[in-house]
């Protein structure tokens, strides 16, 4: 489970970086932002499993889940406003 959380959480950053480099192409940029949101959602899912199995405290889960909700909201906003970022 730790490996999955590490992989999906790191993938959020790498998809964002790839999208930023490809912002010349709006469709590719939006696709990478969407991929980043999916990876963030996957991370949340693994955190839910971790909390359910009592590997992490409920308090820590709530804090991390709240942070991922903010990340997803920001990524969603970037995707919806892609014209501001693409050239």
DOGU-89095 format. One record per residue: residue number from 1; residue in three letters; x, y, z of N, C-alpha, C in turn. Coordinates in Angstrom, 1 decimal. Example, Ala and Ser with C-alpha at 12.3 -4.5 7.8 and 13.67 -1.06 7.14 Angstrom:
! residues 2
rec num = 1 | residuo = ala | n.xx = 13.2 | n.yy = -5.7 | n.zz = 7.8 | ca.xx = 12.3 | ca.yy = -4.5 | ca.zz = 7.8 | c.xx = 13.2 | c.yy = -3.3 | c.zz = 7.8
rec num = 2 | residuo = ser | n.xx = 12.8 | n.yy = -2.2 | n.zz = 7.1 | ca.xx = 13.7 | ca.yy = -1.1 | ca.zz = 7.1 | c.xx = 12.9 | c.yy = 0.0 | c.zz = 7.9
This chain:
! residues 87
rec num = 1 | residuo = unk | n.xx = 0.8 | n.yy = -1.2 | n.zz = 0.0 | ca.xx = 0.0 | ca.yy = 0.0 | ca.zz = 0.0 | c.xx = 0.9 | c.yy = 1.3 | c.zz = 0.0
rec num = 2 | residuo = unk | n.xx = 2.0 | n.yy = 1.2 | n.zz = 0.7 | ca.xx = 2.9 | ca.yy = 2.4 | ca.zz = 0.8 | c.xx = 3.4 | c.yy = 2.7 | c.zz = -0.6
rec num = 3 | residuo = unk | n.xx = 3.8 | n.yy = 1.6 | n.zz = -1.3 | ca.xx = 4.3 | ca.yy = 1.8 | ca.zz = -2.7 | c.xx = 3.3 | c.yy = 2.4 | c.zz = -3.6
rec num = 4 | residuo = unk | n.xx = 2.0 | n.yy = 2.0 | n.zz = -3.5 | ca.xx = 1.0 | ca.yy = 2.6 | ca.zz = -4.3 | c.xx = 0.7 | c.yy = 4.1 | c.zz = -4.0
rec num = 5 | residuo = unk | n.xx = 0.8 | n.yy = 4.4 | n.zz = -2.7 | ca.xx = 0.6 | ca.yy = 5.8 | ca.zz = -2.3 | c.xx = 1.7 | c.yy = 6.6 | c.zz = -2.8
rec num = 6 | residuo = unk | n.xx = 2.9 | n.yy = 6.1 | n.zz = -2.7 | ca.xx = 4.1 | ca.yy = 6.8 | ca.zz = -3.2 | c.xx = 4.0 | c.yy = 7.0 | c.zz = -4.7
rec num = 7 | residuo = unk | n.xx = 3.7 | n.yy = 6.0 | n.zz = -5.5 | ca.xx = 3.6 | ca.yy = 6.0 | ca.zz = -6.9 | c.xx = 2.5 | c.yy = 7.0 | c.zz = -7.4
rec num = 8 | residuo = unk | n.xx = 1.3 | n.yy = 6.9 | n.zz = -6.8 | ca.xx = 0.2 | ca.yy = 7.8 | ca.zz = -7.3 | c.xx = 0.5 | c.yy = 9.2 | c.zz = -6.9
rec num = 9 | residuo = unk | n.xx = 1.0 | n.yy = 9.5 | n.zz = -5.7 | ca.xx = 1.2 | ca.yy = 10.9 | ca.zz = -5.3 | c.xx = 2.3 | c.yy = 11.5 | c.zz = -6.1
rec num = 10 | residuo = unk | n.xx = 3.4 | n.yy = 10.8 | n.zz = -6.4 | ca.xx = 4.4 | ca.yy = 11.3 | ca.zz = -7.3 | c.xx = 3.9 | c.yy = 11.5 | c.zz = -8.7
rec num = 11 | residuo = unk | n.xx = 3.0 | n.yy = 10.7 | n.zz = -9.1 | ca.xx = 2.5 | ca.yy = 10.8 | ca.zz = -10.5 | c.xx = 1.7 | c.yy = 12.1 | c.zz = -10.6
rec num = 12 | residuo = unk | n.xx = 1.1 | n.yy = 12.6 | n.zz = -9.6 | ca.xx = 0.4 | ca.yy = 13.9 | ca.zz = -9.6 | c.xx = 1.4 | c.yy = 15.0 | c.zz = -10.1
rec num = 13 | residuo = unk | n.xx = 2.5 | n.yy = 15.0 | n.zz = -9.5 | ca.xx = 3.5 | ca.yy = 16.0 | ca.zz = -9.8 | c.xx = 4.1 | c.yy = 15.8 | c.zz = -11.2
rec num = 14 | residuo = unk | n.xx = 4.4 | n.yy = 14.6 | n.zz = -11.6 | ca.xx = 5.0 | ca.yy = 14.4 | ca.zz = -12.9 | c.xx = 4.0 | c.yy = 14.7 | c.zz = -14.0
rec num = 15 | residuo = unk | n.xx = 2.7 | n.yy = 14.3 | n.zz = -13.8 | ca.xx = 1.8 | ca.yy = 14.7 | ca.zz = -14.8 | c.xx = 1.6 | c.yy = 16.2 | c.zz = -15.0
rec num = 16 | residuo = unk | n.xx = 1.6 | n.yy = 16.9 | n.zz = -13.9 | ca.xx = 1.5 | ca.yy = 18.3 | ca.zz = -13.9 | c.xx = 2.8 | c.yy = 18.9 | c.zz = -14.6
rec num = 17 | residuo = unk | n.xx = 3.9 | n.yy = 18.4 | n.zz = -14.4 | ca.xx = 5.2 | ca.yy = 18.9 | ca.zz = -15.0 | c.xx = 5.1 | c.yy = 18.6 | c.zz = -16.5
rec num = 18 | residuo = unk | n.xx = 4.6 | n.yy = 17.4 | n.zz = -16.9 | ca.xx = 4.5 | ca.yy = 17.1 | ca.zz = -18.3 | c.xx = 3.5 | c.yy = 18.0 | c.zz = -19.0
rec num = 19 | residuo = unk | n.xx = 2.4 | n.yy = 18.2 | n.zz = -18.4 | ca.xx = 1.4 | ca.yy = 19.1 | ca.zz = -18.9 | c.xx = 1.9 | c.yy = 20.5 | c.zz = -19.1
rec num = 20 | residuo = unk | n.xx = 2.7 | n.yy = 21.0 | n.zz = -18.2 | ca.xx = 3.2 | ca.yy = 22.3 | ca.zz = -18.2 | c.xx = 4.2 | c.yy = 22.5 | c.zz = -19.4
rec num = 21 | residuo = unk | n.xx = 5.0 | n.yy = 21.5 | n.zz = -19.7 | ca.xx = 5.9 | ca.yy = 21.5 | ca.zz = -20.8 | c.xx = 5.1 | c.yy = 21.4 | c.zz = -22.2
rec num = 22 | residuo = unk | n.xx = 3.9 | n.yy = 20.8 | n.zz = -22.1 | ca.xx = 3.2 | ca.yy = 20.6 | ca.zz = -23.4 | c.xx = 2.0 | c.yy = 21.6 | c.zz = -23.5
rec num = 23 | residuo = unk | n.xx = 2.1 | n.yy = 22.7 | n.zz = -22.8 | ca.xx = 1.0 | ca.yy = 23.7 | ca.zz = -22.8 | c.xx = 0.8 | c.yy = 24.4 | c.zz = -24.1
rec num = 24 | residuo = unk | n.xx = 1.7 | n.yy = 24.1 | n.zz = -25.1 | ca.xx = 1.6 | ca.yy = 24.7 | ca.zz = -26.4 | c.xx = 0.4 | c.yy = 24.0 | c.zz = -27.1
rec num = 25 | residuo = unk | n.xx = 0.0 | n.yy = 22.8 | n.zz = -26.6 | ca.xx = -1.1 | ca.yy = 22.1 | ca.zz = -27.2 | c.xx = -2.2 | c.yy = 21.9 | c.zz = -26.1
rec num = 26 | residuo = unk | n.xx = -3.2 | n.yy = 22.7 | n.zz = -26.2 | ca.xx = -4.2 | ca.yy = 22.8 | ca.zz = -25.2 | c.xx = -4.8 | c.yy = 21.4 | c.zz = -24.8
rec num = 27 | residuo = unk | n.xx = -5.1 | n.yy = 20.6 | n.zz = -25.8 | ca.xx = -5.7 | ca.yy = 19.3 | ca.zz = -25.6 | c.xx = -4.8 | c.yy = 18.4 | c.zz = -24.8
rec num = 28 | residuo = unk | n.xx = -3.5 | n.yy = 18.4 | n.zz = -25.1 | ca.xx = -2.5 | ca.yy = 17.6 | ca.zz = -24.3 | c.xx = -2.4 | c.yy = 18.2 | c.zz = -22.9
rec num = 29 | residuo = unk | n.xx = -2.3 | n.yy = 19.5 | n.zz = -22.8 | ca.xx = -2.2 | ca.yy = 20.1 | ca.zz = -21.5 | c.xx = -3.4 | c.yy = 19.7 | c.zz = -20.6
rec num = 30 | residuo = unk | n.xx = -4.6 | n.yy = 19.8 | n.zz = -21.1 | ca.xx = -5.8 | ca.yy = 19.4 | ca.zz = -20.3 | c.xx = -5.8 | c.yy = 18.0 | c.zz = -20.0
rec num = 31 | residuo = unk | n.xx = -5.4 | n.yy = 17.1 | n.zz = -20.9 | ca.xx = -5.3 | ca.yy = 15.7 | ca.zz = -20.7 | c.xx = -4.3 | c.yy = 15.4 | c.zz = -19.5
rec num = 32 | residuo = unk | n.xx = -3.2 | n.yy = 16.0 | n.zz = -19.5 | ca.xx = -2.2 | ca.yy = 15.8 | ca.zz = -18.4 | c.xx = -2.7 | c.yy = 16.3 | c.zz = -17.1
rec num = 33 | residuo = unk | n.xx = -3.5 | n.yy = 17.4 | n.zz = -17.1 | ca.xx = -4.1 | ca.yy = 17.9 | ca.zz = -15.8 | c.xx = -5.1 | c.yy = 16.9 | c.zz = -15.4
rec num = 34 | residuo = unk | n.xx = -5.9 | n.yy = 16.4 | n.zz = -16.3 | ca.xx = -6.9 | ca.yy = 15.4 | ca.zz = -15.9 | c.xx = -6.2 | c.yy = 14.1 | c.zz = -15.4
rec num = 35 | residuo = unk | n.xx = -5.1 | n.yy = 13.7 | n.zz = -16.0 | ca.xx = -4.3 | ca.yy = 12.6 | ca.zz = -15.4 | c.xx = -3.9 | c.yy = 12.8 | c.zz = -14.0
rec num = 36 | residuo = unk | n.xx = -3.4 | n.yy = 14.1 | n.zz = -13.8 | ca.xx = -2.9 | ca.yy = 14.4 | ca.zz = -12.4 | c.xx = -4.1 | c.yy = 14.4 | c.zz = -11.4
rec num = 37 | residuo = unk | n.xx = -5.3 | n.yy = 14.8 | n.zz = -11.8 | ca.xx = -6.4 | ca.yy = 14.7 | ca.zz = -10.9 | c.xx = -6.8 | c.yy = 13.2 | c.zz = -10.6
rec num = 38 | residuo = unk | n.xx = -6.7 | n.yy = 12.4 | n.zz = -11.7 | ca.xx = -7.0 | ca.yy = 11.0 | ca.zz = -11.5 | c.xx = -6.0 | c.yy = 10.3 | c.zz = -10.5
rec num = 39 | residuo = unk | n.xx = -4.7 | n.yy = 10.7 | n.zz = -10.6 | ca.xx = -3.7 | ca.yy = 10.2 | ca.zz = -9.7 | c.xx = -3.9 | c.yy = 10.7 | c.zz = -8.3
rec num = 40 | residuo = unk | n.xx = -4.4 | n.yy = 11.9 | n.zz = -8.1 | ca.xx = -4.7 | ca.yy = 12.5 | ca.zz = -6.8 | c.xx = -5.9 | c.yy = 11.7 | c.zz = -6.2
rec num = 41 | residuo = unk | n.xx = -6.9 | n.yy = 11.4 | n.zz = -7.0 | ca.xx = -8.0 | ca.yy = 10.6 | ca.zz = -6.6 | c.xx = -7.6 | c.yy = 9.2 | c.zz = -6.2
rec num = 42 | residuo = unk | n.xx = -6.7 | n.yy = 8.6 | n.zz = -6.9 | ca.xx = -6.2 | ca.yy = 7.3 | ca.zz = -6.6 | c.xx = -5.4 | c.yy = 7.3 | c.zz = -5.2
rec num = 43 | residuo = unk | n.xx = -4.7 | n.yy = 8.4 | n.zz = -5.0 | ca.xx = -4.0 | ca.yy = 8.5 | ca.zz = -3.7 | c.xx = -5.0 | c.yy = 8.6 | c.zz = -2.6
rec num = 44 | residuo = unk | n.xx = -6.0 | n.yy = 9.4 | n.zz = -2.8 | ca.xx = -7.1 | ca.yy = 9.5 | ca.zz = -1.8 | c.xx = -7.7 | c.yy = 8.1 | c.zz = -1.5
rec num = 45 | residuo = unk | n.xx = -7.9 | n.yy = 7.3 | n.zz = -2.5 | ca.xx = -8.4 | ca.yy = 6.0 | ca.zz = -2.4 | c.xx = -7.5 | c.yy = 5.1 | c.zz = -1.5
rec num = 46 | residuo = unk | n.xx = -6.2 | n.yy = 5.1 | n.zz = -1.8 | ca.xx = -5.3 | ca.yy = 4.4 | ca.zz = -1.0 | c.xx = -5.2 | c.yy = 4.8 | c.zz = 0.5
rec num = 47 | residuo = unk | n.xx = -5.4 | n.yy = 6.1 | n.zz = 0.6 | ca.xx = -5.4 | ca.yy = 6.7 | ca.zz = 2.0 | c.xx = -6.6 | c.yy = 6.2 | c.zz = 2.7
rec num = 48 | residuo = unk | n.xx = -7.8 | n.yy = 6.1 | n.zz = 2.0 | ca.xx = -9.0 | ca.yy = 5.5 | ca.zz = 2.6 | c.xx = -8.8 | c.yy = 4.1 | c.zz = 3.1
rec num = 49 | residuo = unk | n.xx = -8.1 | n.yy = 3.3 | n.zz = 2.2 | ca.xx = -7.8 | ca.yy = 1.9 | ca.zz = 2.6 | c.xx = -6.9 | c.yy = 1.9 | c.zz = 3.9
rec num = 50 | residuo = unk | n.xx = -5.9 | n.yy = 2.8 | n.zz = 3.9 | ca.xx = -5.0 | ca.yy = 2.9 | ca.zz = 5.0 | c.xx = -5.7 | c.yy = 3.2 | c.zz = 6.3
rec num = 51 | residuo = unk | n.xx = -6.6 | n.yy = 4.1 | n.zz = 6.2 | ca.xx = -7.4 | ca.yy = 4.5 | ca.zz = 7.4 | c.xx = -8.3 | c.yy = 3.3 | c.zz = 7.8
rec num = 52 | residuo = unk | n.xx = -8.9 | n.yy = 2.7 | n.zz = 6.9 | ca.xx = -9.8 | ca.yy = 1.6 | ca.zz = 7.2 | c.xx = -9.1 | c.yy = 0.4 | c.zz = 7.8
rec num = 53 | residuo = unk | n.xx = -7.9 | n.yy = 0.2 | n.zz = 7.4 | ca.xx = -7.0 | ca.yy = -0.9 | ca.zz = 8.0 | c.xx = -6.3 | c.yy = -0.5 | c.zz = 9.2
rec num = 54 | residuo = unk | n.xx = -6.5 | n.yy = 0.8 | n.zz = 9.7 | ca.xx = -5.9 | ca.yy = 1.3 | ca.zz = 10.9 | c.xx = -4.4 | c.yy = 1.5 | c.zz = 10.8
rec num = 55 | residuo = unk | n.xx = -3.9 | n.yy = 1.6 | n.zz = 9.5 | ca.xx = -2.5 | ca.yy = 1.9 | ca.zz = 9.3 | c.xx = -2.1 | c.yy = 3.4 | c.zz = 9.6
rec num = 56 | residuo = unk | n.xx = -3.1 | n.yy = 4.2 | n.zz = 9.4 | ca.xx = -3.0 | ca.yy = 5.6 | ca.zz = 9.8 | c.xx = -4.2 | c.yy = 6.0 | c.zz = 10.6
rec num = 57 | residuo = unk | n.xx = -4.0 | n.yy = 7.1 | n.zz = 11.4 | ca.xx = -5.1 | ca.yy = 7.5 | ca.zz = 12.3 | c.xx = -6.2 | c.yy = 8.2 | c.zz = 11.5
rec num = 58 | residuo = unk | n.xx = -7.3 | n.yy = 8.3 | n.zz = 12.1 | ca.xx = -8.5 | ca.yy = 9.0 | ca.zz = 11.4 | c.xx = -8.1 | c.yy = 10.5 | c.zz = 11.3
rec num = 59 | residuo = unk | n.xx = -7.5 | n.yy = 11.0 | n.zz = 12.2 | ca.xx = -7.1 | ca.yy = 12.4 | ca.zz = 12.2 | c.xx = -6.1 | c.yy = 12.7 | c.zz = 11.0
rec num = 60 | residuo = unk | n.xx = -5.1 | n.yy = 11.9 | n.zz = 10.9 | ca.xx = -4.2 | ca.yy = 12.0 | ca.zz = 9.8 | c.xx = -4.9 | c.yy = 11.8 | c.zz = 8.4
rec num = 61 | residuo = unk | n.xx = -5.7 | n.yy = 10.8 | n.zz = 8.4 | ca.xx = -6.5 | ca.yy = 10.6 | ca.zz = 7.1 | c.xx = -7.3 | c.yy = 11.9 | c.zz = 6.7
rec num = 62 | residuo = unk | n.xx = -8.0 | n.yy = 12.4 | n.zz = 7.7 | ca.xx = -8.8 | ca.yy = 13.6 | ca.zz = 7.4 | c.xx = -8.0 | c.yy = 14.8 | c.zz = 6.9
rec num = 63 | residuo = unk | n.xx = -6.8 | n.yy = 15.0 | n.zz = 7.5 | ca.xx = -5.9 | ca.yy = 16.0 | ca.zz = 7.1 | c.xx = -5.4 | c.yy = 15.8 | c.zz = 5.7
rec num = 64 | residuo = unk | n.xx = -5.0 | n.yy = 14.6 | n.zz = 5.4 | ca.xx = -4.5 | ca.yy = 14.3 | ca.zz = 4.1 | c.xx = -5.6 | c.yy = 14.4 | c.zz = 3.0
rec num = 65 | residuo = unk | n.xx = -6.7 | n.yy = 13.8 | n.zz = 3.4 | ca.xx = -7.9 | ca.yy = 13.9 | ca.zz = 2.4 | c.xx = -8.3 | c.yy = 15.3 | c.zz = 2.1
rec num = 66 | residuo = unk | n.xx = -8.3 | n.yy = 16.2 | n.zz = 3.1 | ca.xx = -8.6 | ca.yy = 17.6 | ca.zz = 2.9 | c.xx = -7.6 | c.yy = 18.2 | c.zz = 2.0
rec num = 67 | residuo = unk | n.xx = -6.4 | n.yy = 17.9 | n.zz = 2.2 | ca.xx = -5.3 | ca.yy = 18.5 | ca.zz = 1.3 | c.xx = -5.5 | c.yy = 18.0 | c.zz = -0.1
rec num = 68 | residuo = unk | n.xx = -5.8 | n.yy = 16.7 | n.zz = -0.3 | ca.xx = -6.0 | ca.yy = 16.2 | ca.zz = -1.7 | c.xx = -7.2 | c.yy = 16.8 | c.zz = -2.3
rec num = 69 | residuo = unk | n.xx = -8.2 | n.yy = 17.1 | n.zz = -1.5 | ca.xx = -9.4 | ca.yy = 17.8 | ca.zz = -2.1 | c.xx = -9.0 | c.yy = 19.1 | c.zz = -2.6
rec num = 70 | residuo = unk | n.xx = -8.2 | n.yy = 19.8 | n.zz = -1.9 | ca.xx = -7.7 | ca.yy = 21.2 | ca.zz = -2.3 | c.xx = -6.9 | c.yy = 21.0 | c.zz = -3.6
rec num = 71 | residuo = unk | n.xx = -6.0 | n.yy = 20.1 | n.zz = -3.7 | ca.xx = -5.2 | ca.yy = 19.8 | ca.zz = -4.8 | c.xx = -6.1 | c.yy = 19.5 | c.zz = -6.0
rec num = 72 | residuo = unk | n.xx = -7.0 | n.yy = 18.7 | n.zz = -5.9 | ca.xx = -7.9 | ca.yy = 18.3 | ca.zz = -7.0 | c.xx = -8.7 | c.yy = 19.5 | c.zz = -7.4
rec num = 73 | residuo = unk | n.xx = -9.2 | n.yy = 20.3 | n.zz = -6.5 | ca.xx = -9.9 | ca.yy = 21.6 | ca.zz = -6.8 | c.xx = -9.0 | c.yy = 22.5 | c.zz = -7.7
rec num = 74 | residuo = unk | n.xx = -7.8 | n.yy = 22.7 | n.zz = -7.2 | ca.xx = -6.9 | ca.yy = 23.6 | ca.zz = -8.0 | c.xx = -6.6 | c.yy = 23.0 | c.zz = -9.4
rec num = 75 | residuo = unk | n.xx = -6.4 | n.yy = 21.7 | n.zz = -9.5 | ca.xx = -6.1 | ca.yy = 21.1 | ca.zz = -10.8 | c.xx = -7.4 | c.yy = 21.3 | c.zz = -11.7
rec num = 76 | residuo = unk | n.xx = -8.5 | n.yy = 21.1 | n.zz = -11.1 | ca.xx = -9.8 | ca.yy = 21.2 | ca.zz = -11.9 | c.xx = -9.9 | c.yy = 22.7 | c.zz = -12.4
rec num = 77 | residuo = unk | n.xx = -9.6 | n.yy = 23.6 | n.zz = -11.6 | ca.xx = -9.6 | ca.yy = 25.0 | ca.zz = -12.0 | c.xx = -8.6 | c.yy = 25.3 | c.zz = -13.1
rec num = 78 | residuo = unk | n.xx = -7.4 | n.yy = 24.7 | n.zz = -13.0 | ca.xx = -6.4 | ca.yy = 24.9 | ca.zz = -14.1 | c.xx = -6.9 | c.yy = 24.3 | c.zz = -15.4
rec num = 79 | residuo = unk | n.xx = -7.5 | n.yy = 23.1 | n.zz = -15.3 | ca.xx = -8.1 | ca.yy = 22.5 | ca.zz = -16.5 | c.xx = -9.2 | c.yy = 23.3 | c.zz = -17.1
rec num = 80 | residuo = unk | n.xx = -10.1 | n.yy = 23.8 | n.zz = -16.3 | ca.xx = -11.2 | ca.yy = 24.6 | ca.zz = -16.8 | c.xx = -10.7 | c.yy = 25.9 | c.zz = -17.4
rec num = 81 | residuo = unk | n.xx = -9.6 | n.yy = 26.4 | n.zz = -17.0 | ca.xx = -9.1 | ca.yy = 27.7 | ca.zz = -17.4 | c.xx = -7.8 | c.yy = 27.5 | c.zz = -18.2
rec num = 82 | residuo = unk | n.xx = -7.7 | n.yy = 26.5 | n.zz = -19.0 | ca.xx = -6.5 | ca.yy = 26.1 | ca.zz = -19.7 | c.xx = -6.1 | c.yy = 27.2 | c.zz = -20.7
rec num = 83 | residuo = unk | n.xx = -7.0 | n.yy = 28.0 | n.zz = -21.2 | ca.xx = -6.6 | ca.yy = 29.1 | ca.zz = -22.1 | c.xx = -5.6 | c.yy = 30.1 | c.zz = -21.5
rec num = 84 | residuo = unk | n.xx = -5.8 | n.yy = 30.2 | n.zz = -20.2 | ca.xx = -4.9 | ca.yy = 31.2 | ca.zz = -19.5 | c.xx = -3.4 | c.yy = 30.7 | c.zz = -19.4
rec num = 85 | residuo = unk | n.xx = -3.3 | n.yy = 29.3 | n.zz = -19.5 | ca.xx = -2.0 | ca.yy = 28.7 | ca.zz = -19.3 | c.xx = -1.3 | c.yy = 28.3 | c.zz = -20.6
rec num = 86 | residuo = unk | n.xx = -2.1 | n.yy = 28.1 | n.zz = -21.7 | ca.xx = -1.6 | ca.yy = 27.6 | ca.zz = -22.9 | c.xx = -1.3 | c.yy = 28.8 | c.zz = -23.9
rec num = 87 | residuo = unk | n.xx = -0.5 | n.yy = 28.6 | n.zz = -24.8 | ca.xx = -0.1 | ca.yy = 29.6 | ca.zz = -25.8 | c.xx = -0.1 | c.yy = 29.0 | c.zz = -27.2
